[in-house]
Amino acid sequence: MSWTVTVENIKCGGCANSIRKAVGAVTGVTGVEVDVEKGDIRVEGEEAARAAVARRLLELGYPESGAVSGLGSVAAKAKSFVSCAIGRVS
């Protein structure tokens, strides 16, 4: 099974690398594709992994579009800068 998640804060290949690595490590996920321009993440895996994927994306600073606002949005942006930098180094 596969599904697509549209997220906020994806800026570059570094972001995509961090997302692929972290989401790919979630139990039940067998594949991850990231479209930086659209902000879409296509996940292959078990339906039961969907909530864990959303939590992991939020932890990285890439929440689902519209899922956070206010200070939560500011925090997510800050986290995404760190995730992006790590992805560029990896």
MODAHU-V447993 format. One record per residue. RES is the residue in one small letter. OMEGA is omega in whole degrees, -180 to 180 (none if undefined). BURIAL is b if it has 16 or more other ideal C-beta (glycine too) atoms within 10 Angstrom, else e. D_LAST is the distance of its C-alpha to the last C-alpha in Angstrom with 1 decimal. Layout:
# MODAHU-V447993
res/omega/burial/d_last
RES/OMEGA/BURIAL/D_LAST
RES/OMEGA/BURIAL/D_LAST
This chain:
# MODAHU-V447993
res/omega/burial/d_last
m/176/e/28.4
s/176/e/26.0
w/-180/e/25.9
t/177/e/24.4
v/175/b/23.3
t/-175/e/23.5
v/178/b/21.4
e/168/b/21.4
n/176/b/18.9
i/-176/b/16.5
k/-171/e/16.1
c/178/e/13.5
g/177/e/10.8
g/176/b/8.2
c/-178/b/10.7
a/179/b/11.1
n/179/b/7.6
s/-180/b/8.2
i/-179/b/11.7
r/-178/b/11.4
k/-176/e/9.7
a/-179/b/12.1
v/178/b/15.1
g/180/b/14.8
a/179/e/15.2
v/179/b/18.4
t/179/e/21.5
g/179/e/23.3
v/-179/b/20.5
t/179/e/20.4
g/-179/e/18.5
v/173/b/16.7
e/-178/e/16.9
v/174/b/16.1
d/-175/e/18.5
v/-176/e/17.2
e/-179/e/20.7
k/-176/e/22.7
g/-178/b/20.4
d/174/e/21.1
i/178/b/19.2
r/-176/e/21.0
v/173/b/20.9
e/177/e/22.6
g/-178/b/24.0
e/178/e/26.9
e/-179/e/28.6
a/-179/e/28.5
a/-173/b/24.7
r/-179/b/25.2
a/179/e/25.9
a/177/b/23.0
v/179/b/20.6
a/178/b/22.3
r/-179/e/22.0
r/178/b/18.3
l/178/b/17.8
l/178/b/20.1
e/-180/e/18.3
l/-178/b/15.1
g/179/b/17.5
y/-178/b/18.1
p/174/b/21.6
e/-179/e/23.9
s/178/e/25.8
g/-176/e/28.8
a/180/e/27.9
v/177/b/27.6
s/178/e/29.7
g/-179/e/30.7
l/177/e/28.9
g/179/e/26.8
s/178/e/25.5
v/179/e/24.9
a/180/e/22.9
a/179/b/20.8
k/179/b/20.0
a/179/e/19.0
k/-178/b/16.7
s/177/b/15.1
f/178/e/14.4
v/179/e/12.5
s/179/b/10.5
c/-179/b/10.0
a/179/e/8.8
i/179/b/6.3
g/179/b/5.2
r/-179/e/5.6
v/-176/e/3.8
s/none/e/0.0
